[in-house]
Every structure is written in C-alpha cells, then in structure tokens.
Amino acid sequence: MSELTTVARPYAKAAFDFAVEQSAIAKWQEMLNFAAEVSKNETIHQLSTGAMAADKLADLYINVCGDSLDEHGQNLVKVLAENKRLTALPEISALFDLLKADYEKEVEVSVTSAAELTEAQQSELSTSLEKRLARKVKLICNVDPALVAGLVVKAGDTVIDGSVKSKLNRLADALQA
C-alpha cells in the first residue's frame, strides 16, 4: 500500500495544484472520486492490469466516465494509462481529498464516547477542537460502552484519551509497578 501511495502522490499533487490554479477543487474532487470508483470495478481493474494498449485503455476509461471527466480529467487518465498507473486512481483520489482538507484547513475528528453525545455536547466539543487544532472540524461520532465514561478523540496522529477505561488501566498499571 505504501508503494501505491508513493506512486500516487505526485499525480495527486499535480492534479491538486492544477485544480487550485483553475479554482476548480470541487470539480476535480468529483472527477477523481468518479474515476476511482470506475477503476475499482473488477472488469475495468482486470483490463487495467492486463496487456491492453494504453490509448485503448484510456479511451475505455473516458467512455465509461462520460461527462464526469472534463478535458483536463481526460488528459490525466491518458497520462495514467501511458504510465500504467490507472490502478492508482483510488489512492490518487484519497490523497487529493487529504490535500483539499489541508488546503481548506479542515480535519475529520473521530470521537468515541461511552454514550451518545447530544447536539450541544457535539457543538461544544467541535468549538473546543477548532480552537486547539486551528482548523475547521468535522466530527465523526461513535459509541463504545466499554469506555465506561469519557471520550477518545482522534484527529490524524493526535489522540486524546479521556476515557475512564484508560484511566483505570493506567491506575492498574501503577498499582502493579
């Protein structure tokens, strides 16, 4: 997977830079997401990894994508086909999404709590996290009764574990030491 990320990164970066230059980030995100879904199709995937000529494979992708790809999106597909990189489209799309989120100063935050959070709690948490992370926050809330009480907040590499379960585990470790 890391090799695929390494292959996809320059394409995602180039597509993102072009999208920013053209003020068409949302359009490019749509195109890449659609093309990535096409490449996940089993038949298309087999053709992409087979011995089909690059121009015929690019034409196939472009025909299947139809109006979902503009002229520039079609050019990207042609370049990917020539370089035998069409199978990297899902990773290119995912990296593009990350670049967009970073550009727009947004972050997805996973919040796991012992009980369902109310709208007021979610709003307060969102506001606090926006101040701490200096980004717009999109909360993804989950419930795990095993936490007993409290929250576990994950934003990228940052983890804030305020659950009673982890506090009890730390106390148990301290008592055994």
C-alpha positions as CSV (number, residue, x, y, z in Angstrom):
1,M,0.0,0.0,0.0
2,S,2.8,2.4,0.8
3,E,4.3,1.8,-2.7
4,L,0.9,2.7,-4.2
5,T,0.9,5.9,-2.1
6,T,4.4,6.7,-3.4
7,V,3.3,6.2,-7.0
8,A,0.0,8.2,-6.5
9,R,1.4,11.2,-4.6
10,P,2.9,13.1,-7.5
11,Y,-0.2,12.7,-9.6
12,A,-2.5,13.8,-6.7
13,K,-0.2,16.8,-6.0
14,A,-0.1,17.8,-9.7
15,A,-3.9,17.5,-10.0
16,F,-4.4,19.4,-6.8
17,D,-2.1,22.2,-7.8
18,F,-3.8,22.5,-11.2
19,A,-7.2,22.5,-9.5
20,V,-6.2,25.3,-7.2
21,E,-4.8,27.3,-10.1
22,Q,-8.1,26.8,-12.0
23,S,-10.2,27.4,-8.9
24,A,-11.8,24.0,-9.6
25,I,-11.0,22.0,-6.5
26,A,-14.6,20.6,-6.0
27,K,-14.8,19.7,-9.7
28,W,-11.5,17.8,-9.6
29,Q,-12.5,16.0,-6.4
30,E,-15.7,14.8,-8.2
31,M,-13.8,13.7,-11.2
32,L,-11.2,11.8,-9.3
33,N,-13.7,10.2,-7.0
34,F,-15.8,9.0,-10.0
35,A,-12.7,7.8,-11.9
36,A,-11.5,6.0,-8.8
37,E,-14.9,4.2,-8.5
38,V,-14.6,3.2,-12.1
39,S,-11.1,1.8,-11.6
40,K,-12.4,-0.3,-8.6
41,N,-14.8,-2.2,-11.0
42,E,-13.5,-5.7,-11.3
43,T,-13.7,-5.9,-15.1
44,I,-12.0,-2.5,-15.5
45,H,-9.4,-3.4,-13.0
46,Q,-8.5,-6.6,-14.8
47,L,-8.2,-4.7,-18.1
48,S,-6.0,-2.0,-16.4
49,T,-3.6,-4.7,-15.2
50,G,-3.7,-6.6,-18.5
51,A,-1.9,-6.1,-21.8
52,M,-4.4,-3.7,-23.3
53,A,-2.8,-0.8,-25.2
54,A,-2.6,2.4,-23.3
55,D,-4.6,4.5,-25.7
56,K,-7.4,1.9,-25.9
57,L,-7.5,1.6,-22.1
58,A,-7.6,5.4,-21.7
59,D,-10.4,5.6,-24.3
60,L,-12.3,2.9,-22.4
61,Y,-12.0,4.8,-19.1
62,I,-13.0,8.1,-20.8
63,N,-16.0,6.4,-22.4
64,V,-17.1,4.8,-19.1
65,C,-16.7,8.1,-17.2
66,G,-18.5,10.0,-19.9
67,D,-19.4,13.6,-18.9
68,S,-17.9,13.1,-15.4
69,L,-14.5,14.0,-16.8
70,D,-13.7,17.3,-18.5
71,E,-10.9,17.8,-20.9
72,H,-8.2,18.0,-18.2
73,G,-9.5,15.0,-16.4
74,Q,-9.4,13.0,-19.6
75,N,-5.8,14.2,-20.1
76,L,-4.9,12.8,-16.6
77,V,-6.5,9.5,-17.5
78,K,-4.4,9.4,-20.7
79,V,-1.2,10.1,-18.8
80,L,-2.0,7.5,-16.2
81,A,-2.7,4.9,-18.9
82,E,0.5,5.7,-20.7
83,N,2.4,5.2,-17.4
84,K,0.4,2.1,-16.4
85,R,-0.8,3.9,-13.3
86,L,-4.6,3.7,-13.7
87,T,-4.8,1.2,-10.8
88,A,-3.5,4.1,-8.6
89,L,-6.6,6.2,-9.2
90,P,-8.3,5.3,-5.8
91,E,-5.1,6.3,-4.0
92,I,-4.7,9.5,-6.1
93,S,-8.3,10.4,-5.2
94,A,-7.7,9.7,-1.5
95,L,-4.5,11.8,-1.5
96,F,-6.3,14.6,-3.3
97,D,-9.0,14.6,-0.6
98,L,-6.3,14.9,2.0
99,L,-4.7,17.8,0.2
100,K,-8.0,19.5,-0.1
101,A,-8.7,19.1,3.6
102,D,-5.3,20.5,4.4
103,Y,-5.7,23.4,2.0
104,E,-9.1,24.3,3.4
105,K,-7.8,23.8,7.0
106,E,-10.3,21.1,7.7
107,V,-9.8,17.9,9.7
108,E,-12.0,14.9,10.4
109,V,-12.1,14.1,14.0
110,S,-13.2,10.7,15.3
111,V,-14.9,10.9,18.7
112,T,-15.7,7.7,20.6
113,S,-17.8,8.1,23.7
114,A,-19.5,5.7,26.1
115,A,-22.9,7.2,25.4
116,E,-24.4,9.2,22.5
117,L,-23.4,12.8,22.5
118,T,-26.1,15.5,22.4
119,E,-26.1,18.2,19.8
120,A,-25.0,20.7,22.5
121,Q,-22.1,18.5,23.5
122,Q,-21.0,18.0,19.9
123,S,-21.1,21.7,19.3
124,E,-19.1,22.5,22.4
125,L,-16.6,19.8,21.5
126,S,-16.3,21.0,18.0
127,T,-15.7,24.5,19.1
128,S,-13.0,23.5,21.5
129,L,-11.3,21.3,19.0
130,E,-11.4,24.0,16.3
131,K,-9.5,26.3,18.7
132,R,-7.0,23.6,19.7
133,L,-6.3,22.4,16.2
134,A,-6.7,25.7,14.4
135,R,-8.8,24.1,11.7
136,K,-12.5,23.5,10.8
137,V,-13.6,20.3,12.5
138,K,-15.9,17.6,11.1
139,L,-16.9,15.3,13.9
140,I,-17.5,11.6,13.3
141,C,-19.1,10.3,16.5
142,N,-19.1,6.7,17.6
143,V,-20.4,5.0,20.7
144,D,-18.4,2.3,22.7
145,P,-20.0,1.4,26.0
146,A,-16.7,-0.3,27.0
147,L,-15.2,3.1,27.6
148,V,-17.4,3.4,30.8
149,A,-17.4,7.2,30.6
150,G,-15.4,10.0,28.9
151,L,-14.2,10.4,25.3
152,V,-11.4,9.2,23.0
153,V,-10.7,11.9,20.3
154,K,-8.6,11.1,17.3
155,A,-7.5,13.8,14.8
156,G,-4.8,12.5,12.4
157,D,-1.9,11.5,14.6
158,T,-3.3,13.2,17.7
159,V,-5.1,11.1,20.2
160,I,-6.8,12.5,23.3
161,D,-7.9,9.6,25.6
162,G,-10.1,10.9,28.4
163,S,-11.9,7.7,28.9
164,V,-12.5,6.2,32.4
165,K,-11.4,2.8,30.9
166,S,-7.9,4.1,30.1
167,K,-7.6,5.9,33.4
168,L,-8.5,2.6,35.2
169,N,-5.9,0.8,33.1
170,R,-3.2,3.4,34.0
171,L,-4.2,3.1,37.7
172,A,-3.9,-0.7,37.5
173,D,-0.5,-0.5,35.8
174,A,0.7,2.0,38.5
175,L,-0.5,-0.3,41.3
176,Q,1.2,-3.3,39.8
177,A,4.5,-1.5,39.4
